[in-house]
């Protein structure tokens, strides 16, 4: 495999957090707004499911999610509300 193809391959191989582009990650506050739930509830679902990961940012450590993780959290929240 050509070494110049490796970066583009890594970007397309799922949730490899070290290679996420800035627009492919959603900070906790924005994720809570998108899912229509308080941040505390989002953190609880994140803890229970193991989805999301901590990143250091301008505001200290915060949970960060991929769009796929948000989709799974949404399904989890919908199931638990039944």
Secondary structure, DSSP 8 states (H G I E B T S, - for coil): --GGGHHHHHHTSS--GGG--GGG-EEHHHHHHHHTS-HHHHHHHHHHHT--EEEEETTEEEEEE-HHHHHHHHHHHHHHT-
